[in-house]
Amino acid sequence: HPNGRWLYSIQEEGSTVVLFDYNAATGRLSARQTLSTLPPGFAGSNFCSEILVSANGKFVYAGNRLHDSIGIFAVGENGVLSPAGNEWTRGNYPRSFSFDPTGNFLYCCNQRADNVTVFRVDKRSGRLNFTGHYAPVGNPSHIVFLDLASPAESLTQRLFREARLVECHSAQGAAGELPTNADLDECHGRTSPVLLDGEVVTTYHYSATYEFPYFIGCYRGEPVY
């Protein structure tokens, strides 16, 4: 849980979720609650899979393989869970699921159905609303989101990708010509402060890409946004 005091464990063969209190000083876990991941009345076979806590700490999501659902639980003020719903995954054998970086969508890997299904997350109720979107993927087991603005990407490359460069030139014109030094002299080698995500940073005026599509860009005028 985001508060660091509660841990929720899913029991694969028991089809239950267990709430533990976590003692940071000793590292000990103390079980306080156990409840079923399945809706009342279900008596068939089931194996649990994924468990996630929403970023706001208000809901817990538990995967049910064979029942092919995601159990939804509301988190009380003391960490205790209460059932808030159960959503069919629109597939077979949900091996895992993940929130997108915004937390607005949940993507479910239906391993035996060979698809990934997409749900919109209602952050008030915790409910999952199927978007109608299926992505065909053979035997999906896990999904990870890649941050394209990772530290490996330079600041200038990020600014260029986000279209914050005031003016961009194609590295090769329609007739095949290349940009001249005069095209770049105004900005080549110069740096200026740029306001990015609320922080002033310094970057070069000039950026270029070396893979298709080929572009060269530079700042014109005042580069602080």
C-alpha positions as CSV (number, residue, x, y, z in Angstrom):
1,H,0.0,0.0,0.0
2,P,1.3,3.5,-0.7
3,N,1.3,4.4,3.0
4,G,3.9,1.6,3.6
5,R,1.9,0.2,6.6
6,W,-0.2,-2.5,4.9
7,L,0.7,-5.3,2.6
8,Y,-1.9,-7.3,0.5
9,S,-1.0,-10.8,-0.4
10,I,-2.9,-12.9,-2.9
11,Q,-3.1,-16.7,-2.3
12,E,-2.9,-18.5,-5.7
13,E,-4.6,-21.8,-4.7
14,G,-6.7,-20.5,-1.8
15,S,-8.4,-17.7,-3.9
16,T,-8.1,-15.3,-1.1
17,V,-6.4,-11.9,-0.3
18,V,-4.7,-11.5,3.1
19,L,-4.1,-8.1,4.7
20,F,-0.9,-7.8,6.7
21,D,0.2,-5.0,9.0
22,Y,3.8,-4.2,8.3
23,N,6.2,-3.2,11.1
24,A,8.9,-1.1,9.4
25,A,11.1,-1.3,12.5
26,T,11.2,-5.1,12.7
27,G,10.2,-6.1,9.2
28,R,7.5,-8.3,10.6
29,L,4.1,-8.9,8.9
30,S,1.0,-9.6,11.0
31,A,-2.0,-11.0,9.2
32,R,-5.2,-9.2,10.1
33,Q,-7.9,-10.1,7.5
34,T,-8.5,-12.8,4.9
35,L,-11.3,-12.7,2.3
36,S,-12.2,-14.4,-0.9
37,T,-11.4,-13.0,-4.3
38,L,-14.5,-14.7,-5.8
39,P,-18.1,-13.6,-5.8
40,P,-20.5,-15.3,-3.3
41,G,-21.9,-18.6,-4.6
42,F,-19.1,-19.5,-6.9
43,A,-18.0,-23.1,-6.3
44,G,-15.8,-24.0,-9.2
45,S,-12.0,-24.2,-9.6
46,N,-9.9,-21.1,-9.6
47,F,-6.3,-19.9,-9.3
48,C,-5.4,-16.3,-8.4
49,S,-2.8,-14.4,-10.3
50,E,-2.1,-10.7,-10.1
51,I,-2.8,-8.3,-7.3
52,L,-2.5,-4.5,-7.6
53,V,-3.2,-1.5,-5.4
54,S,-4.4,1.7,-7.0
55,A,-2.0,4.6,-6.9
56,N,-4.4,6.5,-4.6
57,G,-4.4,3.6,-2.2
58,K,-8.2,3.4,-2.3
59,F,-8.7,0.1,-4.1
60,V,-7.2,-3.4,-4.5
61,Y,-7.5,-5.5,-7.6
62,A,-7.2,-9.3,-7.6
63,G,-7.0,-11.6,-10.6
64,N,-8.9,-14.9,-10.9
65,R,-7.9,-17.5,-13.4
66,L,-10.6,-20.0,-14.5
67,H,-13.3,-17.7,-13.0
68,D,-11.7,-15.2,-15.5
69,S,-12.4,-12.1,-13.5
70,I,-10.8,-9.3,-11.5
71,G,-12.1,-8.9,-8.0
72,I,-12.3,-5.3,-6.8
73,F,-12.0,-4.3,-3.2
74,A,-12.3,-0.9,-1.4
75,V,-9.7,-0.1,1.2
76,G,-11.0,1.2,4.5
77,E,-9.4,3.8,6.8
78,N,-7.7,1.0,8.7
79,G,-6.7,-1.0,5.6
80,V,-9.5,-3.5,5.9
81,L,-10.9,-4.6,2.5
82,S,-14.6,-4.7,1.5
83,P,-15.9,-6.1,-1.8
84,A,-16.6,-3.4,-4.4
85,G,-17.2,-5.5,-7.5
86,N,-16.1,-8.2,-9.8
87,E,-15.3,-7.6,-13.5
88,W,-15.2,-10.3,-16.3
89,T,-11.9,-9.9,-18.1
90,R,-13.5,-10.7,-21.6
91,G,-11.0,-13.5,-22.0
92,N,-9.6,-16.7,-20.6
93,Y,-7.0,-17.2,-17.8
94,P,-6.0,-13.6,-16.9
95,R,-2.4,-14.1,-16.1
96,S,-1.7,-10.5,-15.1
97,F,-2.8,-6.9,-15.5
98,S,-1.3,-3.5,-15.2
99,F,-2.4,0.1,-14.9
100,D,-1.1,2.5,-17.5
101,P,1.1,5.4,-16.2
102,T,-1.9,7.7,-15.8
103,G,-3.9,5.1,-13.8
104,N,-6.9,5.8,-16.0
105,F,-6.7,2.4,-17.8
106,L,-6.1,-1.2,-16.8
107,Y,-4.7,-3.7,-19.4
108,C,-5.4,-7.4,-18.8
109,C,-3.3,-10.2,-20.3
110,N,-5.8,-13.1,-21.0
111,Q,-3.2,-15.8,-21.6
112,R,-5.3,-18.6,-23.0
113,A,-7.5,-16.2,-25.1
114,D,-4.5,-14.7,-26.8
115,N,-5.6,-11.2,-26.2
116,V,-5.1,-8.1,-24.1
117,T,-8.3,-6.3,-23.0
118,V,-8.5,-2.7,-22.0
119,F,-10.7,-1.2,-19.2
120,R,-11.3,2.4,-18.1
121,V,-10.8,2.8,-14.3
122,D,-13.4,4.7,-12.4
123,K,-11.2,6.2,-9.7
124,R,-14.2,7.1,-7.5
125,S,-15.8,3.7,-7.3
126,G,-12.9,1.5,-8.4
127,R,-15.0,-0.2,-11.0
128,L,-13.6,-1.3,-14.3
129,N,-15.5,-0.4,-17.5
130,F,-14.6,-2.4,-20.6
131,T,-13.6,-0.1,-23.5
132,G,-14.5,-2.7,-26.2
133,H,-10.8,-2.9,-27.2
134,Y,-9.1,-6.2,-27.7
135,A,-5.5,-6.4,-28.8
136,P,-4.5,-9.8,-30.3
137,V,-1.3,-11.1,-28.5
138,G,-0.2,-14.7,-28.5
139,N,-0.1,-16.1,-25.0
140,P,0.3,-12.8,-23.2
141,S,1.7,-13.1,-19.6
142,H,2.8,-9.6,-18.6
143,I,2.6,-6.0,-19.7
144,V,5.1,-3.2,-19.0
145,F,4.8,0.5,-20.0
146,L,8.0,2.1,-21.4
147,D,8.6,5.8,-20.5
148,L,9.9,7.3,-23.7
149,A,11.2,10.3,-21.7
150,S,13.6,8.0,-19.8
151,P,16.9,9.3,-18.4
152,A,18.7,7.8,-21.4
153,E,17.0,10.4,-23.6
154,S,18.7,13.8,-23.6
155,L,16.8,16.9,-22.6
156,T,17.1,18.3,-26.1
157,Q,15.8,15.1,-27.6
158,R,12.9,15.2,-25.3
159,L,12.1,18.8,-26.1
160,F,12.4,18.0,-29.8
161,R,10.1,14.9,-29.5
162,E,7.5,17.0,-27.6
163,A,7.5,19.6,-30.4
164,R,8.9,22.3,-28.1
165,L,11.5,23.3,-30.7
166,V,10.1,26.5,-32.2
167,E,11.3,25.7,-35.7
168,C,12.3,22.4,-37.3
169,H,14.1,21.8,-40.6
170,S,14.0,18.5,-42.5
171,A,17.5,17.1,-42.7
172,Q,16.9,16.4,-46.4
173,G,14.7,18.6,-48.5
174,A,12.2,17.5,-51.2
175,A,14.9,17.8,-53.8
176,G,17.4,15.9,-51.7
177,E,19.4,18.9,-50.5
178,L,20.9,19.0,-47.1
179,P,20.7,22.0,-44.7
180,T,23.6,24.4,-44.9
181,N,25.8,25.8,-42.1
182,A,23.9,29.0,-42.5
183,D,20.7,27.2,-41.5
184,L,22.3,26.2,-38.2
185,D,24.8,29.0,-37.4
186,E,22.1,31.0,-35.5
187,C,21.7,28.2,-32.9
188,H,24.6,25.8,-33.2
189,G,26.6,25.5,-30.0
190,R,24.5,28.1,-28.0
191,T,22.6,27.2,-24.9
192,S,19.7,28.9,-23.1
193,P,17.5,28.3,-20.1
194,V,14.4,26.4,-20.8
195,L,11.4,25.9,-18.5
196,L,10.6,22.2,-18.4
197,D,8.1,20.6,-16.0
198,G,8.3,23.7,-13.7
199,E,12.1,23.6,-13.5
200,V,14.5,25.9,-15.4
201,V,17.2,23.8,-17.1
202,T,19.9,24.7,-19.6
203,T,20.1,23.0,-23.0
204,Y,21.5,23.4,-26.5
205,H,19.6,25.2,-29.1
206,Y,20.4,22.5,-31.6
207,S,19.0,18.9,-31.9
208,A,19.3,16.3,-34.7
209,T,18.1,12.8,-35.2
210,Y,20.1,10.2,-37.1
211,E,17.4,7.7,-38.0
212,F,14.4,8.1,-40.3
213,P,12.5,10.4,-40.3
214,Y,15.6,12.7,-40.3
215,F,15.1,16.1,-38.7
216,I,17.2,19.0,-37.5
217,G,15.7,21.5,-35.1
218,C,16.8,24.6,-33.4
219,Y,15.3,27.2,-31.0
220,R,14.4,30.6,-32.5
221,G,13.6,33.7,-30.4
222,E,13.1,33.2,-26.7
223,P,13.6,29.6,-25.8
224,V,12.1,29.8,-22.3
225,Y,8.6,28.4,-22.3
